[in-house]
Amino acid sequence: MKDIIKESFKIDLNVLSIFGLYISGNNSTLLKVRAYALYFFLLVLGTVLILISLILENDISGMQMNLMVTYVVETMSMWLKVLPFIRNAERIKDCINFFGRRDFAPKDQEEKKIIDECIRICHRNCTAYFYGIIITEVFWSAPVLFAKEKTLPIKLWLPYDPKSSNLVYYITLLYAMAVVVYDGLLGTVTDPLIGGLAYHATAQLKILKYNLQYLDKHVEDHTSINKLTVIDYNTAYKHLRRCIIHHNNILSFVAEYEECFSGCVFWQLSASLLTLCFCCIGLTLVTGVSTDAVIYLASAFIICVQLLFYCHYGTLLYEENNTLINAVYMGPWYRYDVKIRKILLTIMERSKRPMTFTAGAVVDVTLETFVSVLKTSYSLVAVLNNYE
């Protein structure tokens, strides 16, 4: 049997394993020590050095200040976004591999088709995000590597002169590039992973809907007298029992999923909102077409895509659960006995409870939230333009 999770998130899990944020084997203690070391040395220390440089800068322009603050806001959100992957490594690992268990394996061609489509979409998202950040990192670092003067890809406060010697400069350059790569990669690979897990829950709901709507395919006895099909009620009860267990497992996953990743998504959404606002402020400062305008527009576009990614899959999960009632109703429920009808009615009543994913138990991660963020950002730009 193929590993559904590894096929879906192979790139992301490999990157997380490199940084010690996903424990795939033994020596979990050593991996956690390495993860904490990289976390504090590259993420926390790097952000602190950027902040000190920003505070001590005397002749920084408003445009440069806005760009640096935008970068710091995104980086500081990473502190709280990445930390749960280290502190709760085992729990998050179990949540990631939840649908990789044997009891979630497809049992017929229709289920296999649903799972394969889910794997294809998750793999596509992970690949696009990964190569997108690699290309961005290359373009970010290329001017520094080929510049005539010795510069760094980011401004860091350093207690020494990095240009004092070639050895010191290249060691400092290596550290600065490691900071950028750490922030970029971890900030990118976690997004398709978290969103993809929500889509796996959506795929399982599709399978549940299929099994409930076409329940008669599993419980009809075609060998009956005069070639008439009758309901094998013992088989029907067993199949419905499997459907109820399947539904319970999906509900358990969604609860655990929110416990593990709700905080991560909340800090990401908060930082994205602030960054989008800073991009809007930056756009009001530029005049005409310039490099800064392109940077702000590109940043705003990337942030909008990032927000849309979370909200899109959160909405799919919500809507798929809402249509569970329709799937039961569209099936031949009228041919079943009273006991089966009562079980189906119970499933329909349970599905009335919205299956929503919230960010920090504060706001639902849906397309409505995405539209609200865009409206807020547009209002900010309008106010700033009128103020000028």
C-alpha positions as CSV (number, residue, x, y, z in Angstrom):
1,M,0.0,0.0,0.0
2,K,1.4,3.4,-1.0
3,D,2.0,6.1,1.7
4,I,-0.6,8.7,1.0
5,I,1.0,11.4,3.2
6,K,4.5,11.0,1.9
7,E,3.3,11.1,-1.7
8,S,1.4,14.3,-0.9
9,F,4.0,16.2,1.1
10,K,7.3,14.6,0.3
11,I,9.1,17.9,-0.4
12,D,7.7,19.6,2.7
13,L,8.5,16.7,5.1
14,N,12.0,16.4,3.7
15,V,12.7,20.2,4.3
16,L,11.2,20.0,7.8
17,S,13.3,16.9,8.6
18,I,16.5,18.8,7.6
19,F,15.7,21.5,10.1
20,G,14.6,19.0,12.8
21,L,10.9,20.0,12.7
22,Y,9.6,16.6,11.6
23,I,10.8,13.5,13.4
24,S,10.7,10.6,11.0
25,G,12.8,8.1,12.9
26,N,14.9,7.6,16.0
27,N,17.2,10.1,17.9
28,S,14.2,12.4,18.5
29,T,16.1,14.1,21.3
30,L,19.1,15.0,19.1
31,L,16.7,16.2,16.4
32,K,14.9,18.5,18.9
33,V,18.2,19.9,20.1
34,R,19.3,20.6,16.6
35,A,15.9,22.2,15.8
36,Y,16.1,24.5,18.9
37,A,19.7,25.4,18.0
38,L,18.8,26.4,14.4
39,Y,15.6,28.1,15.6
40,F,17.4,30.4,18.0
41,F,20.6,30.9,16.0
42,L,19.0,31.6,12.6
43,L,15.4,32.8,13.3
44,V,15.5,34.5,16.7
45,L,19.0,35.9,16.7
46,G,18.7,36.9,13.0
47,T,15.5,38.9,13.7
48,V,17.1,40.6,16.8
49,L,20.1,41.7,14.8
50,I,17.8,43.1,12.1
51,L,15.8,45.0,14.7
52,I,18.9,46.5,16.3
53,S,20.2,47.5,12.9
54,L,16.8,49.2,12.2
55,I,16.8,51.0,15.5
56,L,20.4,52.3,15.2
57,E,20.1,53.4,11.6
58,N,20.4,57.1,11.3
59,D,20.0,58.0,7.7
60,I,17.3,55.4,6.7
61,S,14.6,56.7,4.4
62,G,10.9,56.1,4.9
63,M,10.8,53.7,2.1
64,Q,13.6,51.6,3.5
65,M,12.1,51.8,7.0
66,N,8.8,50.4,5.7
67,L,10.5,47.6,3.8
68,M,12.5,46.6,6.9
69,V,9.5,46.7,9.2
70,T,7.6,44.6,6.7
71,Y,10.3,42.0,6.7
72,V,10.6,42.0,10.5
73,V,6.9,41.6,11.0
74,E,6.9,38.5,8.7
75,T,10.0,37.1,10.4
76,M,8.7,37.6,13.9
77,S,5.5,35.8,13.0
78,M,7.7,32.9,12.2
79,W,8.8,32.7,15.8
80,L,5.3,31.6,16.9
81,K,4.5,29.7,13.6
82,V,7.6,27.4,13.8
83,L,7.8,26.9,17.5
84,P,4.9,24.4,17.8
85,F,6.7,22.1,15.3
86,I,9.5,21.8,17.8
87,R,7.6,21.8,21.1
88,N,4.8,19.5,20.0
89,A,6.8,17.5,17.4
90,E,5.3,14.1,18.2
91,R,1.8,15.3,18.3
92,I,2.1,17.2,15.1
93,K,3.7,14.2,13.5
94,D,0.7,12.0,14.5
95,C,-1.6,14.7,13.1
96,I,0.3,14.8,9.8
97,N,0.2,11.0,9.4
98,F,-3.4,10.6,10.6
99,F,-4.8,9.8,7.2
100,G,-1.9,7.7,6.3
101,R,-3.2,4.8,8.4
102,R,-4.3,1.6,6.7
103,D,-8.0,2.1,7.6
104,F,-8.1,5.2,5.4
105,A,-6.8,3.4,2.3
106,P,-9.2,3.4,-0.7
107,K,-11.3,0.3,-0.9
108,D,-12.6,0.6,-4.5
109,Q,-11.9,2.5,-7.7
110,E,-14.1,5.5,-6.8
111,E,-12.3,6.0,-3.5
112,K,-9.0,5.6,-5.1
113,K,-9.9,8.2,-7.7
114,I,-10.7,10.7,-4.9
115,I,-7.5,10.0,-3.0
116,D,-5.3,10.2,-6.1
117,E,-6.8,13.5,-7.0
118,C,-6.1,14.8,-3.4
119,I,-2.5,13.5,-3.6
120,R,-2.0,15.2,-7.0
121,I,-3.3,18.6,-5.8
122,C,-1.3,18.5,-2.6
123,H,1.9,17.5,-4.4
124,R,1.3,20.2,-7.0
125,N,0.9,22.8,-4.3
126,C,4.0,21.7,-2.4
127,T,6.1,21.7,-5.6
128,A,4.9,25.1,-6.7
129,Y,5.6,26.7,-3.3
130,F,9.0,25.1,-3.0
131,Y,10.4,26.0,-6.4
132,G,8.8,29.5,-6.0
133,I,10.8,30.2,-2.8
134,I,14.0,28.7,-4.3
135,I,13.7,31.1,-7.3
136,T,13.0,34.0,-5.0
137,E,16.0,33.1,-2.8
138,V,18.2,33.0,-5.9
139,F,17.1,36.4,-7.2
140,W,17.4,37.8,-3.7
141,S,21.0,36.6,-3.2
142,A,22.3,37.1,-6.8
143,P,22.9,40.8,-6.5
144,V,24.9,40.3,-3.4
145,L,27.0,37.5,-4.8
146,F,27.9,39.4,-8.0
147,A,28.2,42.9,-6.5
148,K,31.5,44.7,-6.8
149,E,31.3,45.8,-3.2
150,K,31.0,43.5,-0.2
151,T,27.3,43.6,1.0
152,L,24.9,41.4,2.8
153,P,21.4,40.3,1.6
154,I,19.9,41.8,4.8
155,K,21.0,44.5,7.1
156,L,22.3,43.1,10.4
157,W,23.8,44.8,13.4
158,L,27.2,43.3,14.0
159,P,29.6,43.9,16.9
160,Y,32.5,43.7,14.4
161,D,33.4,44.9,10.9
162,P,32.3,42.2,8.4
163,K,34.7,43.7,5.8
164,S,37.8,43.5,8.0
165,S,38.9,40.4,6.1
166,N,37.6,38.0,3.4
167,L,37.2,35.1,5.9
168,V,35.1,37.2,8.3
169,Y,33.0,38.6,5.4
170,Y,32.3,35.2,3.8
171,I,31.4,33.7,7.2
172,T,29.0,36.6,7.9
173,L,27.6,36.3,4.4
174,L,27.0,32.6,4.9
175,Y,25.1,33.3,8.1
176,A,23.0,36.1,6.6
177,M,22.1,33.8,3.7
178,A,21.3,31.0,6.1
179,V,18.9,33.4,7.9
180,V,17.1,34.3,4.7
181,V,16.9,30.6,3.6
182,Y,15.6,29.4,7.0
183,D,12.9,32.1,7.1
184,G,11.9,31.6,3.5
185,L,11.8,27.8,3.4
186,L,10.0,27.3,6.7
187,G,7.6,30.1,6.0
188,T,6.8,28.5,2.7
189,V,6.7,24.7,3.2
190,T,4.4,24.9,6.2
191,D,1.7,26.6,4.3
192,P,0.9,23.8,1.7
193,L,1.4,21.2,4.4
194,I,-1.2,22.8,6.7
195,G,-3.6,23.6,3.9
196,G,-3.1,20.2,2.3
197,L,-4.1,18.4,5.5
198,A,-7.4,20.2,5.5
199,Y,-7.8,19.1,1.9
200,H,-7.2,15.5,2.9
201,A,-10.0,15.8,5.5
202,T,-12.2,17.1,2.6
203,A,-11.3,14.1,0.5
204,Q,-12.3,11.8,3.3
205,L,-15.6,13.6,3.5
206,K,-16.1,13.0,-0.2
207,I,-15.5,9.3,0.3
208,L,-17.9,9.2,3.2
209,K,-20.6,11.0,1.1
210,Y,-20.0,8.5,-1.7
211,N,-20.4,5.5,0.6
212,L,-23.6,6.9,2.1
213,Q,-25.2,8.0,-1.2
214,Y,-24.5,4.7,-2.8
215,L,-25.1,2.5,0.2
216,D,-27.4,0.2,-1.9
217,K,-24.3,-0.9,-4.0
218,H,-22.8,-2.4,-0.9
219,V,-25.9,-4.0,0.7
220,E,-28.0,-5.3,-2.2
221,D,-28.2,-9.1,-2.7
222,H,-28.4,-9.8,-6.4
223,T,-28.7,-13.5,-6.0
224,S,-32.2,-13.4,-4.7
225,I,-35.2,-15.2,-6.2
226,N,-36.6,-14.0,-9.6
227,K,-33.5,-11.7,-10.0
228,L,-35.1,-9.2,-7.7
229,T,-32.7,-7.2,-5.6
230,V,-33.4,-7.0,-1.9
231,I,-31.6,-5.4,1.0
232,D,-29.2,-7.5,3.0
233,Y,-29.8,-5.6,6.3
234,N,-27.0,-7.3,8.2
235,T,-24.5,-6.1,5.6
236,A,-26.2,-2.7,5.6
237,Y,-25.7,-2.3,9.4
238,K,-22.1,-3.3,9.1
239,H,-21.5,-0.9,6.3
240,L,-23.2,2.0,8.2
241,R,-21.2,1.2,11.3
242,R,-18.0,1.6,9.2
243,C,-19.4,4.9,7.9
244,I,-20.1,6.2,11.4
245,I,-16.6,5.2,12.6
246,H,-15.2,6.9,9.5
247,H,-17.2,10.1,10.3
248,N,-16.0,10.0,13.9
249,N,-12.4,9.7,12.8
250,I,-12.8,12.7,10.5
251,L,-14.3,14.7,13.4
252,S,-11.4,13.6,15.6
253,F,-8.9,14.7,13.0
254,V,-10.4,18.1,12.6
255,A,-10.4,18.7,16.4
256,E,-6.7,17.6,16.6
257,Y,-5.8,19.5,13.5
258,E,-7.2,22.7,15.0
259,E,-5.3,22.1,18.3
260,C,-2.1,21.6,16.4
261,F,-2.2,24.3,13.8
262,S,-4.8,26.9,14.9
263,G,-2.1,29.0,16.5
264,C,0.3,28.8,13.6
265,V,-2.4,29.9,11.1
266,F,-3.5,32.7,13.5
267,W,0.0,34.2,13.7
268,Q,0.4,33.8,9.9
269,L,-2.9,35.5,9.2
270,S,-2.1,38.3,11.6
271,A,1.4,38.9,10.1
272,S,0.0,38.7,6.6
273,L,-2.6,41.4,7.4
274,L,0.0,43.7,8.9
275,T,2.4,43.1,6.0
276,L,-0.4,43.8,3.5
277,C,-1.1,47.1,5.3
278,F,2.6,48.0,5.2
279,C,2.6,47.2,1.5
280,C,-0.4,49.5,1.0
281,I,1.4,52.3,2.9
282,G,4.5,51.7,0.8
283,L,2.5,52.0,-2.4
284,T,1.3,55.4,-1.3
285,L,4.9,56.5,-0.8
286,V,6.1,55.6,-4.3
287,T,5.6,57.8,-7.3
288,G,5.3,56.2,-10.7
289,V,6.8,52.9,-11.8
290,S,9.9,52.0,-9.8
291,T,11.7,49.0,-8.3
292,D,10.1,49.7,-4.9
293,A,6.6,49.8,-6.4
294,V,7.3,46.4,-8.1
295,I,8.5,45.0,-4.7
296,Y,5.4,46.2,-2.9
297,L,3.1,44.9,-5.6
298,A,4.8,41.5,-5.7
299,S,4.8,41.3,-1.9
300,A,1.1,42.2,-1.7
301,F,0.3,39.6,-4.4
302,I,2.2,36.8,-2.6
303,I,0.5,37.6,0.7
304,C,-2.9,37.6,-1.0
305,V,-2.2,34.2,-2.5
306,Q,-1.0,32.9,0.9
307,L,-4.2,34.1,2.6
308,L,-6.3,32.7,-0.2
309,F,-4.6,29.3,0.1
310,Y,-5.6,28.9,3.7
311,C,-9.1,30.3,3.3
312,H,-9.8,28.3,0.1
313,Y,-9.2,24.9,1.7
314,G,-10.9,26.0,4.9
315,T,-14.0,26.8,2.9
316,L,-13.8,23.5,1.0
317,L,-13.8,21.6,4.3
318,Y,-16.8,23.6,5.5
319,E,-18.8,23.2,2.3
320,E,-18.1,19.5,1.9
321,N,-19.4,18.8,5.4
322,N,-22.5,20.9,4.7
323,T,-23.3,18.7,1.6
324,L,-23.2,15.5,3.6
325,I,-26.9,15.8,4.2
326,N,-27.6,16.1,0.5
327,A,-25.6,12.9,-0.1
328,V,-27.7,10.9,2.3
329,Y,-30.9,12.4,0.9
330,M,-29.9,11.6,-2.7
331,G,-29.5,7.9,-1.9
332,P,-32.3,5.4,-1.9
333,W,-33.1,5.8,1.8
334,Y,-36.8,5.1,1.1
335,R,-35.9,1.5,0.4
336,Y,-34.3,0.8,3.8
337,D,-36.0,-0.3,7.0
338,V,-36.8,2.1,9.9
339,K,-33.6,1.2,11.8
340,I,-31.3,2.2,8.9
341,R,-33.3,5.4,8.3
342,K,-32.8,6.4,12.0
343,I,-29.1,5.8,11.6
344,L,-29.0,7.9,8.5
345,L,-31.0,10.6,10.2
346,T,-28.5,10.7,13.1
347,I,-25.7,11.1,10.6
348,M,-27.5,14.0,9.0
349,E,-28.2,15.7,12.3
350,R,-24.5,15.4,13.3
351,S,-23.4,17.0,10.0
352,K,-25.5,20.1,10.7
353,R,-22.8,21.2,13.1
354,P,-20.4,23.3,11.0
355,M,-17.0,21.8,10.4
356,T,-14.9,24.9,10.5
357,F,-11.2,25.5,11.0
358,T,-10.5,28.6,13.1
359,A,-7.3,30.7,13.5
360,G,-6.5,30.9,17.2
361,A,-10.2,30.2,18.0
362,V,-10.8,33.8,16.9
363,V,-11.7,33.9,13.3
364,D,-12.9,31.2,10.8
365,V,-10.5,30.4,8.0
366,T,-12.9,30.9,5.1
367,L,-13.2,33.0,2.0
368,E,-15.3,35.4,3.9
369,T,-12.3,36.2,6.1
370,F,-10.2,36.6,3.0
371,V,-12.6,39.1,1.5
372,S,-12.7,41.0,4.9
373,V,-8.9,41.3,4.8
374,L,-9.0,42.7,1.3
375,K,-11.7,45.2,2.2
376,T,-9.7,46.4,5.2
377,S,-6.5,46.8,3.1
378,Y,-8.4,48.7,0.5
379,S,-10.0,51.0,3.1
380,L,-6.5,51.7,4.5
381,V,-5.2,52.7,1.0
382,A,-8.3,55.0,0.5
383,V,-7.8,56.7,3.8
384,L,-4.1,57.3,3.2
385,N,-4.7,58.7,-0.2
386,N,-7.4,61.1,1.1
387,Y,-5.0,62.1,3.9
388,E,-2.4,63.1,1.4
